[in-house]
Amino acid sequence: MLSLTRPIHFAGLACALLAVSVGAQAQAVVADASAQIRRTSYGVPHIVAQDERGLGYGVGYAYAQDNLCLLGNEVLTVSGERSRHFGADGKTLEQRENLASDVFFSWLNRPEAVDAFLQAQPAAVQALLAGYASGYNRALAERRSQGLPAECGDGTWLRPITSQDLVKLTRRLLAEGGAGQFVEALAGAQPPGQARQQAQATTDYAQALAQQARFASERGSNAVAVGAQRSANGRGLLLANPHFPWMGGMRFYQMQLTIPGKLDVMGAALPGLPVINIGFNHRLAWTHTVDTSRHFTLYRLQLDPKDPTHYLLDGKSIPLAKHTVSVTVKAKDGSLGEVQHVVYSSQFGPVVQWPGRLDWDSHIAYSLRDANADNTRVLQQWYQINRADSLKGLKRSVEQLQGIPWVNTLAVDAAGSTLYLNQSVVPYVDQAMLATCGDTRAQGLLVILDGSRSACQWTVDPQAAQAGIFPARLLPSLERDDYVQNSNDPAWMTNPAQPLTGYSPLVSRNDQPLSMRGRYALQRLQGKGRLGVDDLQHMVLDDEVYLARLVLPDLLQWCKAAGADVQSVCESLVAWNGKADLDSGMGLVHFENLLDSLAEHPEVWRVAFDAKDPQHTPRGLAVEQAAVSKRVHEAALASLAQLSESGTPGQAKWGQVQQALDGTPVPGGPQALGIYNAMYSVPHGAGKRLVVSGTSYLQLVSFTDKGPEARGLLAFSQSSEAASPHASDQTKAFAAKQLAAIPFTEAQIKADPAYTEVVISERAAVR
């Protein structure tokens, strides 16, 4: 429960924290950690150090030069400190109320949990984190003296960071596939009969499902690994096309990390991570796609009739554990107070509550168990992948550590062997357990188990890296010499020549339609023709709307008999080029609106989904049926109304509508339409849509006799600061479909026309 207590006086506390911070910094500088930072075109840093602490120091410093305020803001969020600086009713970047966010992260990142995570890291990872924090803090001090970027506002909320802050960011990343989707549900959970509490979220189940759908839309990806049988030169070829947010804590950053004789890797990393998430080294290239596996389950608790804060397990009444979190809140008059909130937990995890679907009444409550809550291996996992010298070594490290949180892994080596792994952290709940413990009333993405029987606990396998998750041997894995691919589909059709079936429904299913992007990719990869870098590049940058192949002819046939009230829709469809490029007309917008309206009505398909023919079904619109024709007409009228309401000119081009924050036109469009270059944009002023997620770090790697050759870009550019020369340079290149060669070798780096070099050291910084 919540209580508002007396105002807090922070003068003495601030002095104490300053003393601790200074002491910690002095203790941290135990050696002269240093790094060489070379920058090439688009401001991409290539960081060289002699050890992990120096490497982390260079990464943190370089990142803060480009994204100081972004990282500081994310640290504020994951530390549960937003309400203290911006008030309880303010919004996070994800449009969550600050107070609910602070309650969640104060619970998630409890000091004991953060410290335990940090202590579980090997020495190399601890050194990377410590160096990163030190490098960021140096850049913060320098930029304060120079004048903070406009994005920092008054900057009073910025503070030096610690390794613990970086752990908090990592734990937020882990929670993205599970508990992080229940922020409001956790902050709003309360026993029945209590008055509404201050932090209680009003999000209902429908809103929660919409948030989960947005999570899926904003965190998609495409990946293709081509092997020796199909690549143009008989060696490995990789397309990495993650679709991630263009702002905030999931915004990629491009860099190269080198420790001579130990590490040399190029790619992209998420904020606060001193490792490469997606990239390549001299011998292999890899990428990830968000998987469809379930990474959490809910438990339906049977409550004690005498007390709704007790639950029954095997007939025994057990009290819910109570954890009180305190959130400092800034009032409108500027004074500070403290809000306390009690988070209730069963042995499975925290109680969550969505009014109308996951209710907490006198009989039942729901408890969330997130498999990644105990995943302390994620940073070590990526560091091992960064250093892998073979496909076999990469696979072995993933199967042993099992640190990948909620993504598939696709990789290729120089010799032309490809690998697909659906080896993420998944609750060990097989079909038999679902049959005996599953709640048949569960819908959609939710798996609900019986929390009244200990027999329904996740299965513990001694070969799994973590208690309660599937061991690697029971998860999908595929090695081939032709290709593997994934576009956020289950493992099933990774390569149709070798279907992956027979797994728990929590891992992978083969009874649901493929995504339109997945079908598009399989269509482009079919046959036995050789594939080169240009072929994979065109898959993305052609901006083809695959769904238009399947239904546009039917819509145009329908238009021949359509009424005058929708003729403008039909005219735009006739004139449309079937793409989502900058020159595409409003036929694209009408097509999107029509298919959105029809998506909830599977009966409109002429040929329904057939699990025996997943690459070609469903297809066609049955416009010859009166009921379907009526639905299309209603959808067309609604589309006209939507365009009118949004203020979009009927003759506008797509590039005039969909834009980056600086106004740069952005190609691509909704993934649901089968657009491989997927973009998620939201209304942003009259007739405009702002890109908030989509193609982010685009990487194409081809192995040759001389090593890896790479091209690509960071679609939203390196810096999140508008005044930076690297705030939109790559975005403009992306709009022009101009991928750049990615410097990797010493010769390539030093030959770059924008080459600069600087050496930084901790010891010099403290003098």
C-alpha positions in Angstrom: 0.0 0.0 0.0 1.0 3.7 -0.3 1.5 6.3 2.2 2.6 9.9 1.8 5.0 10.8 4.6 6.7 14.0 5.8 8.9 16.1 3.4 12.5 15.0 3.1 15.5 17.3 3.7 18.3 16.3 1.4 21.2 18.7 2.3 22.9 16.3 4.6 22.1 13.3 2.4 23.6 15.0 -0.6 26.8 15.7 1.2 27.0 12.1 2.3 26.4 10.8 -1.2 29.0 13.2 -2.6 31.5 11.8 -0.1 30.6 8.3 -1.1 30.9 9.2 -4.8 34.3 10.9 -4.5 35.5 8.0 -2.4 34.3 5.5 -5.0 36.0 7.4 -7.8 39.2 7.6 -5.9 39.1 3.8 -5.2 38.2 3.1 -8.8 41.3 4.7 -10.2 43.6 2.0 -9.2 45.5 1.9 -12.5 46.1 4.1 -15.4 43.3 2.7 -17.6 43.5 4.3 -21.0 41.9 4.0 -24.5 42.6 5.2 -28.0 39.5 6.4 -29.7 39.7 6.7 -33.5 36.6 8.0 -35.3 35.8 7.5 -38.9 33.0 8.8 -41.2 29.7 9.4 -39.5 31.5 9.7 -36.1 31.8 5.9 -35.6 34.3 5.2 -32.8 37.0 2.5 -33.1 38.2 2.0 -29.6 41.5 0.3 -28.7 42.7 -0.6 -25.2 45.1 -3.0 -23.6 42.6 -4.4 -21.1 38.8 -4.5 -20.3 38.8 -1.6 -18.0 40.5 0.6 -20.5 38.1 -0.6 -23.2 35.1 0.1 -21.1 36.6 3.5 -20.3 36.8 4.3 -24.0 33.3 3.1 -24.7 31.7 5.1 -21.9 33.6 8.2 -22.9 32.8 8.0 -26.6 29.2 7.1 -25.9 28.7 10.1 -23.6 30.2 12.4 -26.3 27.3 11.4 -28.5 24.5 10.5 -26.2 25.2 12.0 -22.7 21.6 13.1 -21.9 20.1 9.9 -23.4 22.1 7.6 -21.1 21.6 9.9 -18.1 17.8 9.9 -18.6 17.8 6.1 -18.9 19.8 5.8 -15.7 17.2 8.0 -14.0 14.4 5.7 -15.2 16.0 2.4 -14.2 16.9 3.8 -10.8 13.3 4.8 -10.1 14.2 8.5 -9.8 12.0 10.2 -12.4 9.3 11.4 -10.0 12.0 13.0 -7.8 13.0 15.3 -10.7 10.0 15.5 -13.0 7.0 14.8 -10.7 4.7 11.8 -10.4 2.4 12.7 -13.3 5.2 13.2 -15.9 5.7 10.6 -18.6 8.6 8.3 -19.5 9.7 8.0 -23.1 7.4 4.9 -23.3 4.5 7.1 -22.1 4.2 5.5 -18.7 3.5 7.7 -15.7 6.6 8.4 -13.8 5.3 7.1 -10.5 4.3 3.7 -11.8 7.7 3.5 -13.6 9.5 4.4 -10.4 7.7 1.9 -8.3 8.4 -0.9 -10.8 12.1 -0.1 -11.2 12.6 0.5 -7.5 11.3 -3.0 -7.0 13.1 -4.6 -10.0 16.5 -3.0 -9.2 16.6 -3.5 -5.5 20.1 -2.9 -4.2 20.5 -6.5 -3.1 19.5 -7.8 -6.6 21.8 -5.3 -8.4 24.7 -6.2 -6.2 24.2 -9.9 -6.6 24.1 -9.5 -10.4 27.3 -7.5 -10.3 29.1 -10.0 -8.1 28.0 -12.8 -10.4 30.0 -11.3 -13.3 33.5 -12.6 -14.2 36.4 -10.2 -13.6 36.5 -9.1 -17.3 32.9 -8.0 -17.3 33.2 -6.2 -14.0 36.2 -4.3 -15.4 34.3 -3.4 -18.6 31.4 -2.0 -16.5 33.7 -0.1 -14.1 35.6 1.4 -17.0 32.4 2.4 -18.8 31.1 4.3 -15.8 34.4 6.0 -15.3 34.6 7.0 -19.0 31.0 8.4 -18.9 31.7 10.4 -15.8 34.8 11.9 -17.3 32.7 13.0 -20.3 30.0 14.3 -18.0 32.5 16.5 -16.2 34.0 17.8 -19.4 30.6 18.6 -21.0 29.4 20.4 -17.8 32.3 22.7 -18.1 31.7 23.2 -21.8 28.0 23.6 -21.5 25.5 20.7 -21.5 23.5 19.7 -24.7 20.0 21.2 -25.0 18.6 17.7 -24.5 19.7 17.7 -20.9 17.5 20.7 -20.0 18.8 22.4 -16.9 21.0 19.3 -16.2 20.3 19.3 -12.5 19.1 15.7 -12.7 22.3 14.5 -14.3 24.7 12.7 -12.0 27.8 10.5 -12.2 27.0 6.8 -12.7 28.4 3.6 -11.3 28.7 0.0 -12.3 25.5 -0.6 -10.4 23.7 1.8 -12.7 24.9 -0.1 -15.7 23.6 -3.3 -14.1 20.2 -1.7 -13.7 20.2 -0.9 -17.4 21.0 -4.5 -18.1 18.3 -5.8 -15.8 15.8 -3.5 -17.6 16.9 -5.1 -20.9 16.4 -8.5 -19.5 12.9 -7.6 -18.2 11.8 -6.3 -21.7 10.6 -9.7 -22.6 8.7 -10.3 -19.4 8.1 -8.3 -16.3 8.8 -5.0 -18.2 5.5 -5.5 -20.0 3.7 -5.5 -16.6 4.9 -2.1 -15.2 1.4 -0.8 -14.5 0.0 -4.1 -13.5 2.7 -4.4 -10.8 2.4 -0.8 -9.6 -1.4 -1.1 -9.5 -1.8 -4.4 -7.7 -3.4 -4.2 -4.3 -5.5 -6.5 -2.1 -9.2 -6.3 -2.5 -11.1 -3.8 -0.3 -8.4 -1.2 -0.2 -9.0 2.3 -1.4 -7.3 3.2 -4.7 -3.6 3.9 -4.1 -1.6 6.8 -5.5 0.5 4.6 -7.7 -2.2 2.3 -8.9 -2.3 2.1 -12.6 -5.7 2.4 -14.4 -4.5 0.4 -17.4 -7.1 -2.2 -18.3 -6.5 -5.4 -20.1 -7.2 -4.0 -23.6 -4.6 -1.3 -23.0 -2.2 -3.8 -21.7 -2.6 -6.0 -24.8 -2.1 -2.9 -27.0 1.2 -2.1 -25.1 2.4 -5.7 -25.7 1.5 -5.4 -29.4 3.5 -2.1 -29.5 6.4 -3.9 -27.8 6.3 -6.5 -30.6 6.0 -3.9 -33.3 8.9 -1.8 -32.0 11.3 -4.7 -31.4 11.2 -6.8 -34.6 14.0 -7.8 -36.9 15.0 -9.6 -40.1 18.0 -11.8 -40.5 19.4 -13.9 -43.3 22.6 -16.0 -43.1 23.7 -17.4 -46.5 26.1 -20.3 -46.7 28.5 -21.7 -49.2 25.9 -23.5 -51.4 24.0 -20.2 -52.1 26.5 -17.3 -51.7 28.0 -15.7 -54.8 31.6 -16.3 -53.7 31.0 -19.6 -51.9 31.7 -18.0 -48.5 29.6 -16.7 -45.7 27.1 -13.8 -46.1 25.0 -12.1 -43.4 22.2 -9.6 -43.4 21.4 -8.0 -40.0 18.3 -5.9 -40.0 17.1 -5.3 -36.4 14.0 -3.2 -36.0 14.5 -1.4 -32.7 13.5 2.0 -31.2 15.0 5.1 -32.6 15.2 6.7 -29.2 15.7 5.8 -25.6 17.2 2.8 -23.9 16.9 0.4 -26.9 18.7 2.8 -29.4 21.7 1.1 -30.9 25.2 2.7 -31.1 27.8 1.7 -33.7 31.4 1.0 -32.6 34.4 -1.2 -32.9 36.1 -2.8 -29.8 39.7 -3.9 -29.8 42.0 -5.4 -27.3 45.1 -6.5 -29.3 45.5 -10.3 -29.3 42.2 -10.8 -27.5 39.3 -9.0 -29.1 38.5 -7.3 -32.4 34.8 -6.9 -33.1 32.6 -4.4 -35.0 28.9 -3.8 -34.7 26.2 -2.1 -32.6 25.4 -2.1 -28.9 22.5 -0.9 -26.7 23.0 2.0 -24.3 25.1 1.2 -21.2 26.5 -2.1 -22.6 30.3 -2.4 -23.1 29.9 -5.3 -25.5 28.7 -5.7 -29.1 25.1 -7.1 -29.4 25.1 -7.5 -33.2 28.2 -7.5 -35.3 31.1 -9.4 -36.8 34.8 -10.2 -36.2 37.5 -11.7 -38.5 35.9 -15.1 -38.6 32.2 -14.8 -38.1 29.2 -12.5 -38.2 26.0 -12.8 -36.2 22.7 -11.0 -35.5 19.5 -11.5 -33.5 15.8 -11.4 -34.1 13.2 -11.1 -31.4 11.8 -14.6 -30.9 8.3 -15.8 -30.3 9.1 -17.9 -27.3 7.4 -17.2 -24.0 9.8 -15.9 -21.3 7.4 -15.7 -18.5 4.3 -17.4 -17.1 1.6 -16.2 -14.8 0.4 -18.3 -11.9 -3.2 -18.2 -10.8 -3.2 -18.1 -7.0 -6.0 -19.6 -5.0 -6.4 -17.3 -2.0 -7.1 -18.2 1.6 -10.8 -17.4 2.2 -9.8 -15.9 5.5 -7.2 -13.5 4.1 -6.7 -12.4 0.5 -3.0 -11.7 1.3 -2.4 -15.4 1.8 -2.5 -18.0 -0.9 -2.9 -21.8 -0.8 -0.2 -24.1 -2.0 -0.8 -27.8 -1.7 -3.5 -26.9 0.8 -1.2 -24.9 3.0 -1.9 -21.2 3.6 1.2 -19.0 2.8 1.4 -15.3 3.4 2.3 -13.1 0.4 5.7 -11.6 0.9 5.7 -7.8 1.2 8.4 -5.5 -0.1 8.0 -1.8 0.5 9.6 0.5 -2.0 10.0 4.2 -1.4 9.8 6.7 -4.3 10.8 10.4 -3.8 8.2 12.7 -5.5 8.6 16.3 -6.5 5.4 18.2 -5.8 4.2 21.1 -8.0 5.6 23.6 -5.5 9.0 22.0 -5.8 9.0 20.3 -2.4 10.0 16.7 -2.1 8.0 14.0 -0.3 8.2 10.2 -0.2 5.6 7.8 -1.5 5.7 4.2 -0.2 4.3 1.3 -2.1 4.0 -2.4 -1.0 4.7 -5.0 -3.7 3.2 -8.3 -2.8 4.9 -11.5 -4.1 4.2 -15.2 -4.0 7.0 -17.7 -4.3 6.5 -17.5 -8.0 7.0 -13.7 -8.3 5.1 -10.4 -7.8 1.4 -10.1 -7.9 0.1 -8.2 -10.9 -3.3 -6.9 -11.6 -5.1 -5.9 -14.8 -8.7 -4.8 -14.2 -11.1 -6.9 -16.1 -8.7 -9.7 -16.9 -6.2 -10.4 -14.1 -8.2 -9.3 -11.1 -7.2 -9.6 -7.5 -10.3 -10.4 -5.5 -11.1 -12.4 -2.4 -10.7 -15.7 -4.3 -7.8 -15.4 -6.8 -4.8 -13.3 -7.7 -2.1 -13.6 -10.4 1.6 -13.9 -9.8 4.2 -13.3 -12.5 7.3 -15.4 -12.9 9.9 -14.1 -15.4 12.6 -16.5 -16.5 15.1 -13.7 -17.1 14.9 -12.5 -13.5 17.6 -14.9 -12.7 19.7 -14.5 -15.8 23.0 -13.0 -14.7 24.8 -14.4 -17.7 23.7 -12.0 -20.4 26.8 -9.7 -20.5 29.2 -12.6 -20.3 27.3 -14.3 -23.1 27.7 -11.4 -25.5 31.3 -10.9 -24.5 32.0 -14.6 -25.4 30.2 -14.2 -28.7 32.3 -11.1 -29.4 35.4 -13.2 -28.9 34.2 -16.4 -30.7 36.7 -17.6 -33.3 34.4 -20.2 -34.9 30.7 -21.0 -35.4 31.2 -24.0 -33.3 32.6 -21.9 -30.5 29.7 -19.4 -30.7 27.2 -22.3 -30.5 29.0 -23.9 -27.6 29.0 -20.7 -25.6 25.3 -20.1 -26.1 24.3 -23.6 -25.3 26.5 -23.7 -22.1 25.8 -20.2 -20.7 22.2 -19.8 -22.0 22.5 -16.1 -21.4 20.5 -14.9 -24.5 17.4 -13.3 -23.0 14.6 -13.1 -25.6 16.1 -13.3 -29.1 17.1 -15.8 -31.8 20.7 -15.9 -33.0 21.7 -16.3 -36.6 25.3 -16.5 -37.6 27.6 -17.4 -40.5 31.4 -18.1 -40.6 34.0 -17.3 -43.3 33.8 -20.9 -44.7 30.1 -20.5 -45.4 28.4 -22.5 -42.6 25.2 -21.0 -41.2 23.6 -21.4 -37.8 20.2 -20.6 -36.4 19.6 -20.9 -32.6 16.3 -20.3 -30.8 18.3 -20.7 -27.6 16.9 -18.0 -25.3 15.8 -18.2 -21.7 12.4 -20.1 -21.7 10.4 -21.5 -18.8 10.6 -25.3 -18.8 6.9 -25.9 -19.3 6.2 -28.7 -21.7 3.0 -29.8 -23.4 2.3 -32.3 -20.6 2.5 -29.7 -17.9 0.3 -27.3 -20.0 -2.3 -30.1 -20.2 -2.4 -30.6 -16.5 -1.6 -27.2 -15.1 -2.6 -24.7 -17.8 -5.6 -22.4 -17.5 -7.8 -23.1 -20.5 -9.2 -19.6 -20.1 -5.9 -18.0 -20.9 -5.8 -16.0 -24.1 -3.3 -14.6 -26.5 0.3 -14.3 -25.3 -0.5 -15.2 -21.7 0.4 -18.7 -20.3 -1.4 -19.1 -17.0 -0.5 -22.1 -14.7 -2.1 -23.4 -11.5 -0.4 -21.8 -8.6 -2.2 -23.9 -6.0 -0.1 -27.0 -6.7 3.7 -27.3 -6.4 3.5 -29.9 -9.2 3.0 -27.0 -11.5 6.4 -25.4 -10.8 8.7 -25.1 -13.8 10.6 -28.3 -14.4 14.2 -28.2 -13.2 16.8 -29.9 -15.5 20.3 -30.4 -14.2 21.7 -29.7 -17.6 20.1 -26.3 -17.8 22.3 -23.2 -16.9 19.5 -22.0 -14.7 16.9 -23.8 -12.6 13.5 -23.9 -14.3 14.4 -23.2 -17.9 14.7 -25.5 -20.9 18.1 -27.0 -21.4 19.8 -26.3 -24.7 19.1 -29.8 -26.0 15.4 -29.2 -26.0 15.6 -25.9 -27.9 15.7 -25.4 -31.7 19.0 -25.4 -33.5 19.8 -25.6 -37.2 23.1 -25.7 -39.1 23.0 -25.6 -42.9 25.2 -24.7 -45.9 22.5 -23.0 -48.0 20.7 -20.5 -45.7 18.8 -19.8 -42.5 16.5 -16.8 -42.0 14.1 -15.4 -39.5 11.7 -12.4 -39.3 10.2 -12.9 -35.8 8.5 -16.1 -36.7 8.7 -19.4 -34.7 11.6 -21.7 -35.5 9.4 -23.8 -37.7 10.2 -22.4 -41.2 13.8 -21.2 -40.6 14.5 -23.2 -43.7 11.5 -25.1 -45.3 13.8 -27.8 -46.4 14.3 -28.8 -42.8 11.3 -27.8 -40.7 11.9 -27.5 -36.9 9.0 -29.1 -35.1 8.2 -31.0 -31.9 8.9 -28.3 -29.3 6.9 -27.0 -26.4 4.4 -24.4 -27.4 6.3 -22.0 -25.1 9.3 -22.5 -27.3 8.0 -22.6 -30.9 4.8 -23.4 -32.7 3.9 -24.7 -36.1 0.2 -24.1 -36.2 0.0 -20.4 -36.9 0.5 -18.3 -40.1 4.0 -16.9 -40.8 4.5 -13.2 -40.8 4.3 -11.5 -44.1 7.9 -10.4 -43.8 8.9 -14.1 -43.3 6.9 -15.1 -46.3 8.5 -12.3 -48.3 12.0 -13.5 -47.3 11.3 -17.1 -48.2 10.0 -16.1 -51.5 13.2 -14.0 -52.2 15.4 -16.9 -51.1 13.7 -19.7 -52.9 15.5 -21.5 -55.7 19.1 -22.4 -56.1 20.5 -19.1 -57.6 23.6 -17.6 -56.1 23.1 -14.6 -53.7 25.4 -11.6 -53.3 25.5 -8.6 -51.0 23.4 -6.6 -53.4 20.6 -9.2 -53.4 20.3 -9.0 -49.6 20.5 -5.2 -49.7 17.7 -5.0 -52.2 15.5 -7.2 -49.9 15.5 -4.3 -47.5 15.9 -1.2 -49.6 13.5 -2.1 -52.4 10.7 -1.3 -49.9 8.3 -3.7 -51.5 5.0 -4.2 -49.9 4.7 -8.0 -50.0 1.0 -8.1 -49.0 0.2 -6.0 -52.0 1.1 -9.0 -54.2 -1.5 -11.1 -52.4 -4.5 -8.8 -52.3 -4.0 -5.6 -54.4 -5.4 -7.2 -57.6 -8.5 -8.2 -55.7 -8.9 -4.6 -54.3 -8.5 -3.2 -57.8 -11.1 -5.6 -59.0 -13.4 -4.5 -56.2 -12.8 -0.9 -57.2 -14.4 -1.5 -60.6 -17.8 -1.7 -59.0 -17.2 0.5 -56.0 -19.4 3.6 -55.3 -18.5 7.2 -56.0 -18.0 7.8 -52.3 -14.7 5.8 -52.3 -13.4 6.6 -55.8 -10.6 8.7 -54.5 -9.4 5.6 -52.5 -9.5 3.5 -55.7 -7.7 6.1 -57.8 -4.9 6.2 -55.2 -4.6 2.4 -55.2 -4.4 2.4 -59.0 -1.7 5.0 -59.1 0.3 3.4 -56.2 3.6 1.7 -57.1 3.2 -1.1 -54.5 6.1 0.1 -52.5 6.8 2.1 -49.3 9.5 4.3 -50.7 9.7 8.1 -50.5 7.8 8.6 -53.8 4.9 6.3 -53.0 1.6 8.1 -53.0 -1.4 7.9 -50.7 -2.3 4.5 -52.1 0.1 3.1 -49.5 -1.7 4.9 -46.7 -5.1 3.7 -47.9 -3.8 0.2 -48.4 -2.5 0.2 -44.8 -5.8 1.4 -43.4 -7.8 -1.1 -45.4 -5.7 -4.0 -44.3 -5.7 -2.9 -40.7 -9.5 -2.8 -40.8 -9.7 -6.3 -42.3 -7.0 -7.9 -40.1 -9.5 -8.8 -37.4 -11.7 -10.7 -39.9 -9.9 -13.8 -41.2 -13.0 -14.8 -43.1 -12.1 -12.1 -45.7 -9.3 -14.3 -47.1 -10.1 -16.2 -50.3 -7.7 -19.0 -49.3 -7.4 -19.5 -45.5 -4.3 -20.4 -43.7 -3.2 -24.0 -44.2 -0.5 -25.3 -41.9 0.5 -27.7 -44.8 1.2 -24.7 -47.0 2.4 -21.9 -44.7 4.5 -20.2 -47.4 1.4 -19.4 -49.6 -1.5 -19.1 -47.2 -3.5 -17.1 -46.4 -3.9 -15.2 -49.7 -6.4 -13.3 -51.7 -9.4 -11.2 -50.7 -12.8 -12.8 -51.4 -14.3 -9.5 -52.6 -16.8 -11.4 -54.7 -18.6 -12.2 -51.5 -21.1 -9.5 -50.5 -20.1 -9.5 -46.8 -16.4 -9.0 -47.7 -17.2 -6.3 -50.3 -19.2 -4.5 -47.6 -16.3 -4.7 -45.2 -13.9 -3.3 -47.8 -16.3 -0.4 -48.5 -16.6 0.4 -44.8 -12.8 0.3 -44.4 -12.4 2.6 -47.4 -14.8 5.2 -46.0 -13.0 4.9 -42.6 -9.6 5.5 -44.4 -10.9 8.6 -46.1 -12.1 9.9 -42.7 -8.7 9.1 -41.1 -6.8 11.0 -43.8 -9.1 14.0 -43.4 -8.8 14.0 -39.7 -5.0 13.7 -39.7 -4.7 16.6 -42.2 -2.8 14.5 -44.8 -3.1 15.9 -48.3 -4.5 13.5 -50.8 -1.6 14.1 -53.2 1.1 13.8 -50.6 4.1 11.5 -51.1 5.1 9.0 -48.4 8.4 10.9 -47.8 6.3 14.0 -46.9 4.4 12.0 -44.3 6.8 9.6 -42.6 9.8 11.4 -41.2 12.5 11.4 -38.6 12.5 13.9 -35.7 14.6 16.4 -37.7 12.2 16.2 -40.7 14.3 13.8 -42.8 12.0 11.6 -44.9 12.1 7.9 -44.0 11.3 5.1 -46.4 9.8 1.8 -45.2 6.5 1.0 -43.5 4.4 -1.3 -41.3 5.7 -4.8 -40.8 2.2 -6.2 -41.0 2.1 -5.3 -44.7 5.1 -7.5 -45.3 7.5 -4.6 -45.7 11.0 -6.0 -44.9 12.2 -2.5 -44.2 9.8 -2.3 -41.3 9.0 1.1 -39.8 6.8 2.0 -36.9 5.6 5.6 -37.0 3.0 7.5 -35.0 1.0 10.7 -35.7 3.1 13.8 -35.1 1.3 16.9 -36.2 -0.9 17.6 -39.1 -0.3 15.1 -41.9 2.9 13.8 -40.4 4.1 10.6 -38.8 7.2 10.4 -36.6 9.4 7.3 -36.9 9.8 5.8 -33.4 11.1 2.4 -34.3 12.2 0.3 -37.2 15.3 -0.5 -39.3 18.1 0.6 -37.0 21.5 -0.9 -37.4 21.7 -2.2 -41.0 24.7 -4.5 -41.5 25.7 -6.7 -44.5 28.8 -8.7 -44.1 30.5 -10.8 -46.8 33.5 -13.0 -46.1 36.2 -12.9 -48.8 39.8 -14.1 -49.3 40.9 -10.9 -47.6 38.5 -11.2 -44.6 35.2 -9.6 -43.9 33.8 -6.9 -46.1 30.9 -4.9 -44.5 28.6 -2.2 -45.5 25.7 -0.6 -43.6 24.6 2.3 -41.5 22.8 3.3 -38.3 19.5 4.6 -39.7 18.9 7.1 -37.0 22.6 8.2 -36.8 25.1 8.0 -34.0 24.1 11.0 -31.8 20.8 11.8 -30.2 21.9 15.4 -29.8 20.4 17.8 -32.4 23.5 20.0 -32.4 25.8 17.2 -33.2 27.2 16.8 -36.8 26.3 13.2 -36.5 22.6 13.6 -35.4 21.2 12.9 -38.9 24.0 12.3 -41.4 23.4 8.6 -41.6 19.6 9.2 -41.6 19.9 11.2 -44.7 22.1 8.5 -46.3 19.4 5.9 -45.3 16.7 8.1 -47.0 18.9 8.1 -50.1 19.4 4.3 -49.8 23.2 4.8 -49.7 25.0 2.2 -47.5 28.6 3.0 -46.6 31.5 0.6 -46.4 32.2 -0.1 -42.7 35.9 0.3 -41.9 37.3 -2.6 -39.9 40.9 -3.3 -40.6 43.7 -0.9 -39.5 44.3 0.1 -43.1 40.6 0.8 -43.7 40.2 2.8 -40.5 43.3 5.0 -41.1 42.4 5.5 -44.8 39.0 6.9 -43.9 38.7 10.6 -45.0 37.2 11.6 -41.6 39.8 9.8 -39.5 40.6 11.4 -36.1 42.4 10.0 -33.1 42.6 10.8 -29.4 44.0 9.0 -26.4 42.4 9.3 -22.9 43.4 8.0 -19.5 41.9 7.9 -16.1 45.0 9.2 -14.4 45.2 12.2 -16.6 41.6 12.9 -16.0 41.9 13.2 -12.2 44.9 15.5 -12.2 
